[in-house]
Amino acid sequence: PSYMPTPTAEGELEPINRISVLESTKGDGKYDKKTVFLDKLVMPRALCLCYGGVLVCEPPALYWYPIEASLKPGSRVLVEKNYAPNGLKNPEHTGNSPTWFMNNWIVSANLTYRYRRGDEDWKRLPTSFRGQWGMTMDDWGRPYYNSNSDQLRMDLVPSEYYFRNPFYRTTAGLNVQPLKDQTVWPGRVNPGVNRGYQEKQLKPDGTLATYTATCGPVIYRGDNFPAEFQGNAFIPEPAGNMVRRMVLTEKPGEISGVNPYQQAEFLTSTDELFRPINAYTGPDGCLYLIDMYQGILQHRVFLTSYLRKQAEDRGLDKVHRRGRIYRIVHEGKSPSAVPQLTSASPVDLVNRLNHPNGWVRDTAQRLLVEQPATAAIAPLKSLALSAADPRARLHALWTLDGMGQMDTATLLATLDKEKHSQVKAAAVRIADGALKLGDKDQVLAKLVSLAATKDFNVQVQLAFTLGEVKDPAAEAALLTLARNGGTNALIRDAVISGLALCEVDVLERVFADKAWSDKAKVPGGETFIGALAKSVFQQAKGERVNRLLEQITRKETPKWQTLAVLASLNAPAPSGKKGEPPPRVKYVKLAAEPPALAALAKSDDKAIQSAFTKLDKVVVWPGKPGVVLPVIRPLTEPEQKLFTQGKASFEATCAACHQAHGYGMDGLAPPLVDSEWVAGSPERLARIALQGLGGPVTVLGKKWDLDMPGHGTLDDETLASILTFIRREW
């Protein structure tokens, strides 16, 4: 209740917050009993039931509390000291919504770590950044999320595999946007939205034009709504006082969404205080909405004078601490009885994995993994191989994996007999662990035999999984996948993600393989070869670059392959837009001239000469004629102090959008690394930081049509430190 009690957030950090357990003692869905679990908290922003307790974020830390008798908390355990490092100063942009996923890892929004409890302590591994507020998954365990002006994003593939190759940053299948049209259809005028004074933010009738505060989505997986609602996304928009329903459809490698109501929404309100911020599938199969019912939605860090006046003029600044929960029930069906899973036997929990409500399946799986029972193992294996519902088979596989009870026989039987695309792909993914154990050869042989499959989801997962093991048979299977599916970015990127530092070896095999010689028979081959070559250049290791160049000077190498390598590095062309800075050329800096480069320079083939000329502008070394590389002087002691301060301030203020690595995120913020806007005029960069920037703009050859708010509330030293950091670092 302490969030934004006044326009200046006065009193926001008072310890007056609590976590309570609400119960419906009559079973009618109306909560009539309240038990306080934790009290006197400062700005708690996340919780997740797990391991017989609950994860709680009280910024900046993430704690785990065991749940003891009478709903009392036990002694807390520190899980992560910097889960929400800036959660007290900038709560809109820090970790939240920890969610137990199908693969038994806890994943959060606005965070790049995932968590899991081991035998003795908590494990933390990296994952990709996802969204701003809220996290959900579909029946196949894929994450969905969003950011304030972008209604829905999702991952078609597991992001963790892409961390394997730091020299290849293309990540097809992540941050996928099902519906590009961000137009909304509220039920009332919406003057009280951020940037409401801008021409395109409101429609002529005064209603919100496009999303500005979307958050907390859910993929509906309950059993109360009719079948056509299964797998639909429900997306709150609290600034527009509405909830969007999005119908999702899928074909191999693509997912698309549509608003089934055309110029209307699933739910709208004429009450300006209706602030839906989260949606969930409930244990009774119904749809639940969390309504903040708060006057001021925007945090003070981004509260403009315009928005503050809107709130004060209509008394919105006086309304807070009035949140409520809604349950939406379909008129044709009563809510299902809520199952008592905490008292269920292991065998009963296994049977619940076949339940039509995704909440029940998820909870049963979690409870089985948290307290592995021998009695559950045999029925789980039977369910994995024989359940009629593919969702039950999927849960059984992941439950066995989470319990550490997946055996080679069950895995091989699934890989051999499973017909459902998503379930078979999951079995391939689970095989990652088996490839590191004693039965590796059996499992690898089975995976390699699947390389000729026509099942797209299995192809993609095979490309990821086979990259986990360095083996000639696995590498040959990867090249088969690349040759057969190279036109698809998902397959191509999955293959390349597992070839870090092996690119030259792989390219040598490709150049020598007759199956790759005919360009017409290898669709997508140019892109695949070019991507591998670019990774080699990015590594900037002279011996590896020279080996690659030697290969393409051989007479036996087809010309199209030579051109694919030479075209892999080109300087970006100017955008041509008035007022935009010229693109910055990122040089590949080698220690010395590669001997093979001279042979390419002497080629009498016009196409090769043209491609070589473009490449030659990018590849440099000390003493190269006509090239003067800038001398980067060491920072002075005060400058180094400012740089260090700027790094911390950047991570607290800017990294949520531009990302800690500086490469940005599609739909959220453009890259800063090698950006002409960062490395260009320092005066222009300072104005952008102070006053913001509205799109469309071109960054590194790509158009970005987004708005960046100004940071005029930051003091001069903090702004100077951030700009010092990004210009020096990137």
Buried (B, 14 or more C-beta within 10 A) or exposed (E): EBBBBBBEBEEBEEEBBBBEEEEBEEEEBEBEEEEEBBEEBBBBBBBBBBBBBBBBBBBBBBBBBBBEEEEEBEEBBEBBEBBBBBBBBBBBBBBBBBBBBBBBBBBBBBBBBBBBBEEEEBEBEEBBBBBBBBBBBBBBBBBBBBBBBBBBBBBBBBBBBBBBBEBBBBBBBBBBBBBEEBEBBBBBBBBBBBBBBEEEBBBEEEBBBBBBBBBBBBBBBBBBBEEEBBBBBBBBBBBBBBBBBBBBEEEBBBBBBBBEEEEEBBBBBEEBBBBBBBBBBBBBBBBBBBBBBBBBBBBBBBBBEBBBEBBBEBEBBEBBEEEEBBBBBBEEEEBBEBBEBEEBEBBBBBBBBBBBBBBBBBBBBBBBBBEBBEEBBEBBBEBBBEBEBBBBBBBBBBBBBBBEBBEBEBBBBBBEEBEBBBBBBBBBBBBBBBBEEEBBEBBBEBBBEBBEBEBBBBBBBBBBBBBBBEBEBBBBBBBBBBBBBBEBBBBBBBBBBBBBBBBBEBBBBBBEEEEBBEBEEBBBBBBBBBBBBBBBBBBBBBEBBBBBBBBBBEEEBBEBBBBBBBBBBBBBEEBEEEEBBEBBEBBBEBEEBBEBBEBBEEBEEEBBBEBBEEBBBBBBBEEBEEEEEEEEEEBEEEEEEBBBBBBBBBBBBBBBBBBEBBBBBBBBBBBBBBBBBBBBEEEEBBEBBBEBBEEEBBBBEEEBEBBBBBBEEBEEEBBBBBBBBBBBBB
